[in-house]
């Protein structure tokens, strides 16, 4: 992918100013990717957007690939945090609805960065690992939720929780692609409602009746 420097790897910033500059480069890098894509994602463009000198880039990052990984990690952390459903929401069906709503919203904010990751994951093991880490978070959380519902007698006990979570998560993930990548003008709340009904029906959880 990008050209790496030959000097020793930069150390993590130890001063407040260094951390601010490091973080500013990550923010600027994400802005460049979202506006110009991979072709425009260069150290020159990033440092210009951050308002720092070109040489400053290599004080904090080995290459643009190194920065891309940091951007992806930051976007993943942001997406995961934004999609967490509060523990105070106890109704199983309501939790599915809220989880789908938050996931679609979170992927919408991170769509451009995620697209870069998916394209780069074919060639970069680190990006592939980050993509799998993001997916594993959602699969693991969904699988645990299915297990709890099975224990409570609310979901089909014959379903394998992990395989079910992968299959249903793939459905929601593909809808996110249709909305964010293909830009099909779908009604977001109606889509959340349909996804949630399909999710619930698949695991044997009774959802609200249609009016």
N, C-alpha and C positions, 0 to 999 in steps of 0.2 A: 504494500500500500504506500504509505509515505516514506520519505527518506529519513533514516535515523541518523543522529549525530554519532560521532566516534568517540567523544569525550565520555568520562564516567557519568553514570546516571545522576540526574539532579536529586538532591536531598529534599525532604519535605521542609517547607518554610518553618522557621522557628520564631519569627517575630510577627507582631500584629500587622505590620506593614506588608511583610512578605505574604502572609496569609490573605490579606486583602487583594494584593496583586494577583496571587495564584487564583483566587476565586473569581476575580474580575476577568481573567483570561478564559476561565471555564464558561462564564456567562456570555462573554463576547463570542467565544467559539460556537456556542449553541445558536446565538443570533445569526452568525454567518452561515451556519449549516441550514438553518430554517429559511433564510432568505435566498441563499445562492446555491445550496446543495453541495455535493462533494467537489464538483469542479471549482467552486469558488472558495473552498475551505483550505486556506493556505496560512502559514505562519504570518505572512505579511498582512493578509486581510484581518486576521485575528488581532494582531498587535495594534493595527490601525483602529479597529473598532474599540479596543480596550484603552486606547490613548497612551500606549507605552512604546518603548523602542523595540526594534526587531530583535535585538540581542537579548532582551528581557524574556522573550519566549523560551529560549533554551536554558534560562536559569531555572525554570520550573518544569519543563517538559522535554523529553528526549526527541520527540518528533510530533507531527500532527496526529499520527496514530495513537500516540500516548495520550494526547489531549482528548482525542475522540473517545477513548476508553473512559476517561474521567467524566466527560460530558454524559456518556451513556449511563455511568454509575449514578451520577447526580439525577438524571432524568428518571432512572429506575426507582431510586429512593423516593423521589417526589411522587411518582405514580403510585407506588405502594402505599405511601402515607395517605394520599388523597382517596384511595379506594377502600380504606379500612371502614368497616361497618361498626358503629358504636355497640358496645356490649349491652347498653341499656335497651336496645331494640331486641326483644325476646321472641316475638312471633316468628316461627320458621319461614313462612311464606313472605312476610314483610322483609325479612333479612335477605331473601333471594332477590326480591325486587330492588332493594337498596343497593345490594352488591352489584347487580347488573347496571343500575343507573350510575353508580360511582365509577365502575370500570370503564364504561363507554365515555364518560366525561374525562377521566384521567388519561385514557389512551388518545383522546382527541387533543389534549394539550401536548402530549409527547409524540404525536403521530409522525412528524417529520424526522425526529431523531430516531425513532424506532424503525422507520423505513431504511435509514442509513445502516442501522445495525443489521437488519435482516439481509440487506444486500452484501454487507461486508462479512457477515458470518460464514459465508460459503468459503472464504479464503483466510479468515483470521480466527484462530482457535480461541483467543481471548474474547473476542466479540461474541462468538458462538456460546462460550461459557456464560457470558453476561446475559445473553438472550435466554438461555436455559434456566439461569438463576431467577430471572423475572417470571418465567412461566412456572417454574417449580413452586414459587411462592403461592401463586394462585391455585395451582393444582393441589398442593399440600393443604391449603386452607379449606378448599372445597371438599377434599376427601375427608378431612376431619369433621366437617359439618355433616356430611352424609353419614359418617359413622355414628355421630351423636343421634341423628334422626332414626337410624336403624335401631340403636339401643333403646330409644324411646318408643319404638314400634310405629314410627311415622313414615318410614321409607322401606322400600322393598329390601328384605334381608338377603336376597340372593344376588344382589348387585355387588360387584367388586368396587369399593369406594374409589380407589385410585383410577382404575380404568374408566369409571363413570365420570369422574372429575375431568379426566383428559378429554373424553368425548364431548361432554357438555361445555367445557371450557373452550374447546375448539370451535364450537358453534358460535359462542359469544364473541370469540376472537375474530372469526370470519366476518361477523356483522360489523365489528369495529373497522375492519379493512374496507368493507363496502361503503361505510359512512365516511371514513377519513381519507381513504386512498382513491376510491372510485367516485366519491362525492355524490352518491345517490341521495336525492333530497327526501329522506325518510323522516317521518314524525318521530322524534326521539322518545317521547313518553309512550307512544303507541308501540314502538319497537321494544322498549323495556318491558311493557306489559306482555307482549307476545313471547319474548325470550323467557320471562319468568314463568309463564304458564307452561311452556314447553319443558323448561327445567323441572318444574314441580311434577308434571305429568310423567316425565321420564323416570323419576325416582319413586313415584307412587305417592307423592305428597298432595293432599287435596288443597287446591287453591280456591280463590273466590269464584262464585258462579258468575257467568256472563249475564249481563242485564238483558 
